[in-house]
Amino acid sequence: MARLVHCSLMIATMFAAVAIAVSIPQHAHSADCVNKGRFSTWLKDFKRQARAEGVSERTISRALNGITLDRKIIRRDRRQGFFAQSFGTFSKRLATNNRIKTGRRKIEKRRAIFEQAEREYGVPPEVITAFWALESDFGVGMGKYSILRALATLAYDCRRKELFTGELIYALKILDKGWVKPDDMIGSWAGEMGQTQFLPKHYLEHAVDYDGNGTRNLFRSDADIIGTTAAFIKHLGWRPGEPWLQEVRVPSNLDWEKSDLEIKLPRSQWSQWGVTDARGRALPADDLPASLVLPMGRKGPAFLAYPNFNIYLQWNHSLSYCITAAYLATRIGRSGGPMQGRNRDIPVLSLNEAKELQRLLQRRGFDVGKIDGIIGSKTRAAVKAMQIKYGLPADSYPTPRLLRHMRGRYRRAT
């Protein structure tokens, strides 16, 4: 049991740095950028900036006096790779039966608060609870870093200094309001705060006092966590009363080019093409727009993503994370069963092979973003284009077969 708990904490800690933060335009410099100037000089200049932003001298002193640079955080920021895992591996590790059971128990324990939040914001308890489970295992895995030291380190670092300078200012303003104390600010190495891992800006702008005690504490108050998470999800555009993700079965003769988050068709059209729910039952023949998503290609699990799935994509840019979080919510809420197709023998590119594919796509003129082995939306779009070119099933899933085609064409071209 101790080993299982350790693994859960380790995974939760890895998640702590990748949640809402990646949804913000980061304007990042290269991971190879070089820092210039002493940290102490930067800190002195930053304190002047904080004063100009209206932060009190008392808060500046309490939060920043004696703070030092943490080079481990800089190294970690420049080598993120958690989302390079395949969807099958990723979802198995995160959408666990233990999290399903714990989420249901949490809803039962705090039912009145969840019901209040749903009435006020329209967000179902299972949606809130799934994020809560993935981000910190309900507070068990919030992280062990000083958030203030982490933010100061990242604000000094050349890669994303503008982003984190702002976040450090927001963190100081939270302290100024007296919602938490500096010693309470323990969390992820990337500065996310509380049990649903909000960056300071989101904490400051969206936190609500849901327990009525005059503060907004996302570290310890279940009520504040539930109310704030619901408020933020509503802010992102949640549509009350609508689904977010549904596992489905697809016919083998489907036009795979239609499987794309950018292609939104009425649910009645998917039904007409033979798409059914996971049990083989007909879908409602209505006009609710939906996209077909195949995270492991046409042979793996299949999902219809509805407009509310966009909220997941704003919370996190990783498709694996978004599907996992949305699927976990359906399981907690008992509207979905065990995932089908995840355990099939589906070829998966290694990290190095995925990077090689991205480089080859880049040489063909595609913008795949950073060469990191993470198959994001840009890489998937490029994969689909090359699948169409080579006459392969265009399901946007990168396979060894596609990589062999790309290698052969590149060698002949050179």
HELIX and SHEET records of a PDB file:
HELIX    1   1 ALA A    2  PHE A   15  1                                  14    
HELIX    2   2 ILE A   20  SER A   23  5                                   4    
HELIX    3   3 PHE A   39  ALA A   52  1                                  14    
HELIX    4   4 GLU A   57  LEU A   64  1                                   8    
HELIX    5   5 ARG A   71  ASP A   77  1                                   7    
HELIX    6   6 PHE A   82  ALA A   84  5                                   3    
HELIX    7   7 PHE A   87  LEU A   94  1                                   8    
HELIX    8   8 ASN A   97  LYS A  109  1                                  13    
HELIX    9   9 ARG A  111  TYR A  121  1                                  11    
HELIX   10  10 PRO A  125  SER A  136  1                                  12    
HELIX   11  11 ILE A  147  TYR A  156  1                                  10    
HELIX   12  12 LYS A  161  LYS A  177  1                                  17    
HELIX   13  13 PRO A  182  ASP A  184  5                                   3    
HELIX   14  14 PRO A  200  HIS A  206  1                                   7    
HELIX   15  15 ASP A  222  HIS A  235  1                                  14    
HELIX   16  16 TRP A  256  LYS A  258  5                                   3    
HELIX   17  17 ARG A  267  GLN A  272  1                                   6    
HELIX   18  18 PHE A  309  TRP A  315  1                                   7    
HELIX   19  19 LEU A  319  ILE A  332  1                                  14    
HELIX   20  20 LEU A  351  ARG A  363  1                                  13    
HELIX   21  21 SER A  377  TYR A  390  1                                  14    
HELIX   22  22 PRO A  400  ALA A  413  1                                  14    
SHEET    1   A 2 TYR A 145  SER A 146  0                                        
SHEET    2   A 2 ILE A 186  GLY A 187 -1                                        
SHEET    1   B 5 LEU A 265  PRO A 266  0                                        
SHEET    2   B 5 PRO A 289  VAL A 293 -1                                        
SHEET    3   B 5 ALA A 302  ALA A 305 -1                                        
SHEET    4   B 5 LEU A 245  ARG A 249 -1                                        
SHEET    5   B 5 THR A 276  ASP A 277 -1                                        
END                                                                             
